[in-house]
C-alpha cells in the first residue's frame, strides 16, 4: 500500500513540475528565434541573441530589475 502511495506522490510531483517548467523551457527555446512571429522559425537568421541584446539595452527594464533586486 505504501508503494502505491509513493508512486502516486512521485507521479503528481512529476506532472506538477512538468506543468510549471515545460512552458518556461519552450519560451527559452523560442527566445533564440529572429522572427517576430512565434510560429515561424527564421532559419536564415536563427539562432540569434537579438532579443537578449534588446533586453540588455532597454533602460526601463534594467531600472525595474534594479528596483526589484535592491535591498532595503
C-alpha positions as CSV (number, residue, x, y, z in Angstrom):
1,X,0.0,0.0,0.0
2,X,2.9,2.4,0.8
3,X,4.4,1.7,-2.7
4,X,1.1,2.8,-4.4
5,X,1.0,6.0,-2.4
6,X,4.7,6.8,-3.1
7,X,4.2,6.1,-6.8
8,X,1.2,8.4,-6.8
9,X,3.1,11.2,-5.0
10,X,6.0,10.9,-7.3
11,X,3.8,11.0,-10.4
12,X,1.9,14.0,-9.1
13,X,5.2,15.8,-8.4
14,X,6.5,14.9,-11.9
15,X,3.3,16.2,-13.6
16,X,3.4,19.3,-11.4
17,X,7.0,20.2,-12.3
18,X,6.4,19.4,-16.0
19,X,3.3,21.7,-15.9
20,X,5.5,24.5,-14.4
21,X,8.8,24.1,-16.3
22,X,7.8,22.9,-19.9
23,X,6.4,26.4,-20.8
24,X,9.5,28.1,-19.4
25,X,11.8,25.8,-21.4
26,X,9.7,26.3,-24.6
27,X,9.9,30.1,-24.2
28,X,13.6,29.9,-23.7
29,X,14.0,27.9,-26.9
30,X,11.9,30.3,-28.9
31,X,13.8,33.3,-27.5
32,X,16.6,32.5,-29.9
33,X,14.3,32.9,-32.9
34,X,15.0,36.1,-35.0
35,X,11.4,36.2,-36.3
36,X,8.8,38.4,-34.7
37,X,6.2,35.6,-35.1
38,X,6.4,32.8,-32.6
39,X,5.1,30.1,-35.0
40,X,7.6,30.9,-37.8
41,X,11.3,30.0,-37.3
42,X,13.5,32.3,-39.3
43,X,16.1,29.6,-40.4
44,X,18.2,32.1,-42.3
45,X,19.0,34.3,-39.2
46,X,18.3,32.0,-36.3
47,X,19.6,31.2,-33.7
48,X,20.3,34.7,-32.5
49,X,20.8,36.7,-29.3
50,X,18.8,39.6,-30.8
51,X,16.1,39.6,-28.1
52,X,18.7,39.4,-25.3
53,X,20.6,42.3,-26.8
54,X,17.4,44.3,-26.9
55,X,16.7,43.4,-23.3
56,X,20.1,44.5,-22.0
57,X,19.9,47.8,-23.8
58,X,16.4,48.7,-22.6
59,X,16.8,51.2,-19.8
60,X,13.3,50.9,-18.4
61,X,13.6,47.2,-17.9
62,X,17.0,47.5,-16.4
63,X,15.7,50.1,-14.0
64,X,12.8,47.9,-13.0
65,X,15.1,44.9,-12.5
66,X,17.4,47.1,-10.3
67,X,14.5,48.2,-8.2
68,X,13.4,44.6,-7.7
69,X,16.9,43.5,-6.7
70,X,17.7,46.4,-4.4
71,X,17.6,45.5,-0.8
72,X,16.4,47.9,1.9
